[in-house]
Amino acid sequence: MIARIWQGCTRPGMGKAYMSYLEQTGLKEYRETKGFNDVLVLTREMDGRTEYLLITLWEDMEAVRGFAGPEPEKAVYYPEDDRYFPESECTPYVRHYEVHETG
């Protein structure tokens, strides 16, 4: 199993609005991708901004490519993401880890 990790920090006051947008975009697309297992959406408030840390679990790297495309190390962004995140907060890359144990 593969864990894919992405993080970013919203513009001030945009944390709740981004969660709604995320549900309509990334979370929906994760769930529709073959080989997707689960997602953790972690948040924390910092000076009016919301930091997001997403950990998705996939069967294997082939499943990750089914979501992310041929360059799975690049983050997947949606058309209106720049509305929620300052350009400097949009991390262009994600990290992948092999999962050895859960539960």
Secondary structure as UniProt FT lines:
FT   STRAND          2..9
FT   TURN            12..13
FT   HELIX           15..24
FT   HELIX           26..32
FT   TURN            34..35
FT   STRAND          36..46
FT   TURN            47..48
FT   STRAND          49..58
FT   HELIX           61..68
FT   TURN            72..73
FT   TURN            79..80
FT   HELIX           81..84
FT   HELIX           87..89
FT   STRAND          95..98
//
